[in-house]
């Protein structure tokens, strides 16, 4: 039996909040479409108090940001990027072009073609999220995207040196200090000074996620990656301290970041809740993490692993930390998650920052139908066909009859003209 010991914000309240976000985003996008750079500047000034002469950083400004970094910090960024690049390259090598003769004279194939341009968003208004530069820009570059531009909001009233350094080392072709919906809209629809892109990628807050949702279709998007979510699945092989640490470690992302404990131990559930209250007394980010836990935190107790799997798949969380006797049971049986972190030795922070898997992951139940960001998101798998004359006549006869079933006269004519022109070759082959 599934028992909810702590419930988060109601569905109705969440829907009302989403409606407010939708309305704001619609207004901003429409205004930027209409007034371009002027609107972008006004929104940047209003939301970020940022209105520089140029939002795009010059090479000298980029180098100045890099120069502010301690050598060890630069080395750490390079280490993380090496891990992420290595795994992305392995993923890229798993995508193969194919060409095969499926019938005599019929050759089918596909090519994996990178998109031509991507705008990458790196959140950074509250925290300078260096890791998001690796996950988006670097992954797009490994995929082979020729033009990758990057936007991040100002941090404490100026470009964030760490973010700019990470963007630069990841291979960004253009770097802009610009945040929020105005950055997403500018990268997607273009302005007088920012050329539109074929695709927009990257995580962000609820407004950024909504902007991507509204623009999806006009441009490609990687996935819906809104406020961070975490689900900790645990049994009595671990203690409340580590569960509380892993829940609060993700709740600090924002006041609307859901953090959920799913366990088959009521004792662990209660110990974890108590530990959260203890840790919030000293956690430097307690103001944010505490609000997220209060409003969006949940504690759910199940009796069996099967119930835990079913409940985890219903939740379809972005991050799933599994700390049980048999974590591989959840690897084998779960189907809805952004990324799994198996065993107490690993944690979501490893995936967020350095280990090599991508941290841009689906939220708000999108894990039911998509995985996270990877090189394949930046690649179009495009098919083609080549047909020899005698095969054209043979395929044409089938096609003609199938078109007749559907009543498509024009389609049928396309097939019939090939049968008429190449039918003698087909007959010759069969004599």
N, C-alpha and C positions, 0 to 999 in steps of 0.2 A: 504494500500500500504506500502511496506517495503522500507525504505530509509536508506542507509548507510552513516552516517555522517563522520565516520573515518574508513579507511580501514587499515588492518594490512599487513604483509609481503605477497608477491605474492605467488601463488601456485608453480610457476616455481622456485622461489628462495628457497622456502622451500624444494622442491624436490632435488635441487642441494645440499643443506646442508645435507639432509638425505643421499645422495649418498656418500658424503665424510665420514660421520660417518660410513656407512656400510663397506666401504673399510678398514678403520682403524681397526674396530672391527674384521673383518675377519682375518686380519694379526695377531692380538694379540692372538686370540683364537687358530689359527693354530700353532703359535709358542709355546704357552703353552702346547698344546697337544704333540708337538714334544720334547720340552726340559724341561718341568715340572718346578720344583722349580727354576732352573737357570733363565728361562725366566720370571717367576713371580717376582723374585728379581730385574731383570733388568728393568722391566716395573714399578715396585714400585719406584725404584730409579729415573727413568726418569720422571714419572708423579707426584709423591708425595714427591720426595727427601727423601725416607724412606727405610732403609735397615738394620733392626735390626738383632741381632743374631738369634732370632726366631720371626716369625710373630705371633705365638700363645702366649697369655699371660699365665703365670703361676698363680696358686692360690694366691701366695704372691703378684704378680703384680696387680691382680684384687683387692685384699684387699687394696693395697696401693692407688689405684684409688678411691675406696669407701671412704677411710679415708680422702681424700682431699675434700670431699663434706661437705657442711654445713648441720647440722641436718635438718633444715627446707627444704632444697632442696631435701634431701632424702625422707622426709615425703611427699613432693609434688609429687615426682615420684611414691611413693607407693599409694598415693590417686588416681592418674591417672590410675595406673595399676589395682587398685581395680575396677574402673568403667569399664575399658575395659574387664577385666576378667569376671565381672558379666554379661555383655551383651553377651560376647562370650559363656559363660556357658548356658545362656538362648537359644542361637542359637543352641548349641550342643544338648541340650535336645529336640529341635524340630526335630532332625534327629532320626528316630526310625528304628530299625531292624524290618523286617516283615516276617511272614511265614503264608501262607494260602493255604487251599485245594481248588483249583480252579475247579477241577472236581473230581468225586469219585476216590480216589487212586492217584491223581496228586497233589503234594505239591510243591509250588513255594515260594521262599523267596529271601530276600537280607540282606546282612550284611554291616554295615558302618565300614570300616577298615581304620585306620590312615595309611598314608605312613610311611615307616620305618626311613627315614632320610630327613631332610630339611636343606638347607643352606640359612640363612637369611641375607640380605644385609641392612645395616643401613647407609644412606648417611651422610656425616659429614665433607667433605673437606672444604666447605664454611661456614656452620653453623653446630654446633653439634646437629643434629636432634634426640634428645633423644626419641621423641614420636615414631619414626619408630621402635625402639626396642620393645616397648610395642605391636605395631600393628602386627609385624611379629612373633617374638619369643614367646611371651605370647599366642598369638592366636594358634600357632602350638602346644604349650604345652597343652592348653585346649582341643584341638582336640585329644590329646593322642599320638602325635608323640614321639617315644622313644629317638631319637637322633636329637637334634637341635643345629647346629653350627651357629656362627654369625661372620660377617665381617663388619668392619667400617674403613674408611681411617684414617690416623693420622690427628689430628687437631693442627695446629700451631707447627708441628714438633714432636708431641708426642701423645700417646693415650689420647683421650678425656675422662677425669674422669667421666663426666656426662653420656656419652654414655655407657662406660664400666659398670658403676653402674646400669644403666637401663637394660643392657643386662644381668647382673648377677642376679638382682632381678627378671627379667622376666623368668629366668630358663635356660639360655643358657648352654649347656653342654661343648662347646668349644668356646673360644673367640679369634678372630684373628684381629690384627690391619693391615688391608689390604684393599685397595680401588679399585674402578673403574672396568674396564673390566677384569683386572687380578684377582680380587677377585671373580667375577661371574664365570669366566672360571675355576679357581681353585676349587671352590665349586662344579661345575657341572661335569667336566671331571676328577678331581682329580690330585694330584701330588705325589711325593714321601712322603711328610709329611702331606698332606691334603687329607683325604679320600673323594672320590666322594659321592655325595648325590643323592637321587632319585628325588629331587625337589629343585628349587631355587625360593626364594620369596623376595619381597621388592621393594620399589621405587628407583628412581635414575635419573641421568641426561640422555641426549639423548644417550650417549655411553653405559650406563648400560642397558637402555631399549633395545637397539639394540642387545647387547650381549645376553640378555634373548630371544629375538626374534630368533636369529640365533641358539640358543641351544635348543629351544622348540622342543619337540619330542624326542630328545636324553635324556632329563630330563623333568620332569614336571615343569611348571612355574605357578605362581599364576595368573598373567595377565600382560598385557602390561601397565606399569605404568611409563611413562616418565616425561618430564618437566610438572610442575604443570599448570593446566588450571582453570580459574574461569569465571563463567558467572553470572552477577548480573541482575536479572529481577526485574524491579521496575516501579512504577507509581508515581503519584503526592502525594501519602500519605507519602513519605519520601523526604529527601532533598539531594542536591548534596554532602554535606559533608560526610554523612554516605556512600553513593554510592562510592565516591572517596576513602574513607578509606578502604572499603571492596575490591575494585579492587586493590589498591596498596598493601594491606596486603598479597595478593597472588602473585602479580607481583614481589615482592622482592625475591621470590624463585630463580629466575635465569633470565638472559637476554633474554631467549627464552620462557618465560612463558606467554601464551596468557591470557589477561584479557579483557572481553567483557561486555559492558553495553547494555542491551536489554530493551527498554522502549516504552511506548505509549505516552510519554510526551517529546516533543522537548525541552521545557524549562528545564526540569530536565536533559536532555542530555547535553545541553550547560552549565548548572550550574555545572554538574559533571566534565566536561572537564576543566572548570575554576578552580574548587576546586582541581583537580589533580595537576595542575600547582602550586597552592598555597602550597599544602602539600609537593610536591617534594623539595621545598626550605628548609624544615626543617627535613624531614624524614632521619634518619641516614643511611638507606639503599637505598637512592635515586639514587645512581649511577647505581645499578642493576635494581631497580624497574622502574626508568625513561627510561632506555634502552628498557626494556620489553614493557613498555607502548608505546614508540615511534615506535618500530618495529612490535609488535604483538597486541597492543591494538586496539579494535574496538568499535564503537558506532553505534547501529542499532535502528532505530525508526520504530515502527509499529502503526497501527491504532486500532487494536482490540486485545483482549486476545487470540482469536483463532489464529491470525497471530503470536503472541508472542509464543504460544505453538508450532506451526509448525516450526518457526525459531529456537526455543530452541532445538527441536528434531533433526533438521538438524545439528546444531552445536554439539550436543551430548557431552556436556562438562563434565569434571571430577567433578567439584564442581558447584552447582547451588544455589545461594542465592536468595530467593524470598521475595521481600518486596512490597507487593501489598495489596489492600483492601481485597482480597480473596485469600490468598496463597494456601488454600486447593484446589482451582480450578486447580492449576498446579500439585499438588500431584495426583489429580484424572485423569488428562488428559495427562500429560507428560509421555513418555515411554523411552526416551534415556537420561540417566544421571548417573553419578557415585554415587552422594549423594545429597539429597536436604536439604536445610537449610531454614526452613519456618518461615517467619516473621522477623522483625527487631530486635527482642529480642535475636535471636541466630545469629551465623555467622560461617564461615568456620573454623576460628581459634579454636572455641570450639571443632569441630569435629576433627581437626588436632591434638589437644593436650590432651584433657582430658575428654570429655563428655561420651565416651564409645563406640560410633560407630567407625568403622575402617577407617583410613585415607588412606590406600593403595587402590587407585581407578583407574578405566580405563581412559586412555588418548588417544588422536589422534583418536577419534570417536569409540574407542572400546566399549564405553557404548551402542552402538547399539546392541551388542550381549553378553555382560557380565556385571555383577555387580562387586562390589569391593571385597576385600579380606575378608574372614570370615572363621570360622572353617571348613565349608564344602569344602573349597578349598584344605584342607589338608587331606581329607577323600575320599576313594574310595568306592563307593556303588557297591558292587559285588553281582551278583545274583547266585542262585543255584536252583537245582530241585531234587526232590525225587519222584520216580514213583513205584507203586505196580505192580506186574506181570500182573494182569488182565487189568490194565490201560495201561500198556506198549503195550499190543497187540492192544488195541483199538486206541491209539494214533498212533501206528505203521502203521496201515492201511491208515490213513489219510496222514501220512508222506510219505509213499511209493508212493502213487499216486501223491503227490505234487512234489516229487523228479523226478518222471517220466516226468512231465510237463517240468521241467527244464533240463532234460537230464543228471542228476547227478546219474550215475549208482552206484558209491561207496556209496553215501548218501542213495540211495534206499536200498542197501544191508544191511546197518546198521539197517534200519527199518524192512526189511523183516525177518532178523534173529530173531528179537524179536517177530514178529508175529508168526513165525514158532514155537518158543520155548514156548510162553505163550498163544497162541491162544486157546488152550483147556480150559484154566482157564477162558478166556473171555466168551467162549461158555457156560461153566458151570454156570457162574454168571447169564447169561440171560435165562437159562432153567427154 
